[in-house]
Amino acid sequence: YYNYRQTENDIMMGYTFLVRSCWGANYNHEIKHLMLTHIYQWVNTVYFTVGANNLRSRKAMERIGGVLL
C-alpha cells in the first residue's frame, strides 16, 4: 500500500512480486484478496498500480475485479 489520501479515503496498491514458479497459480489472487479485505476496513477506494504494457498483470487485476481507468 502507498499514497494514502485521507481526504479522498483512498489508497494505492501494486507491485506484488512472485517468483516465476508461482505464476499462474492462485497465489496472486489470494494475496490480493487478503490485502483488499484488510485495507477496506479503513478506506473506500483502492487503486491498483499496473504498468501500461504489463498485460499479464492487467489481466490478473481484471480477474479479481479491478477496472482499467
C-alpha positions in Angstrom: 0.0 0.0 0.0 1.1 3.6 -0.6 -0.1 7.1 -1.2 -2.9 7.1 1.3 -5.1 10.1 0.9 -7.2 10.7 4.0 -9.5 13.4 2.5 -10.4 11.1 -0.5 -10.4 8.0 1.7 -8.4 6.0 -0.9 -5.0 4.3 -1.3 -2.8 2.8 -4.0 -1.8 -0.8 -4.1 0.5 -2.6 -6.5 3.8 -4.2 -7.3 3.3 -7.7 -5.9 6.3 -9.7 -7.0 6.1 -13.5 -7.1 8.7 -16.0 -8.2 8.0 -17.4 -11.7 7.2 -20.8 -10.2 4.1 -19.2 -8.6 2.8 -17.5 -11.7 -0.5 -18.9 -13.0 -1.3 -20.4 -9.6 -3.8 -19.0 -7.2 -1.1 -17.2 -5.1 -1.6 -13.7 -6.6 -5.4 -13.9 -6.3 -5.1 -15.0 -2.6 -2.6 -12.3 -1.8 -4.7 -9.5 -3.3 -7.8 -10.8 -1.7 -6.2 -10.7 1.8 -4.8 -7.3 1.2 -8.1 -5.9 -0.1 -10.0 -7.5 2.8 -7.6 -5.9 5.2 -7.5 -2.4 3.7 -11.2 -2.0 3.1 -11.6 -1.7 6.8 -10.1 1.8 6.5 -10.7 3.1 3.0 -13.5 3.1 0.4 -11.4 3.0 -2.7 -8.2 1.1 -3.7 -6.4 2.0 -6.9 -4.1 -0.7 -8.4 -0.8 0.3 -10.0 -0.1 -1.8 -13.1 2.4 -1.0 -15.8 0.6 0.1 -19.0 2.4 -2.6 -21.1 2.2 -5.3 -18.4 -0.6 -7.3 -19.9 -0.1 -10.3 -17.6 -0.7 -8.0 -14.5 -3.6 -6.2 -16.2 -5.4 -9.5 -16.8 -4.7 -10.6 -13.2 -6.1 -7.3 -11.9 -9.2 -7.6 -14.0 -9.8 -11.2 -12.9 -10.1 -10.0 -9.3 -12.5 -7.3 -10.2 -10.2 -4.4 -11.0 -11.2 -1.9 -13.7 -8.8 -0.2 -16.0 -9.2 3.6 -15.9 
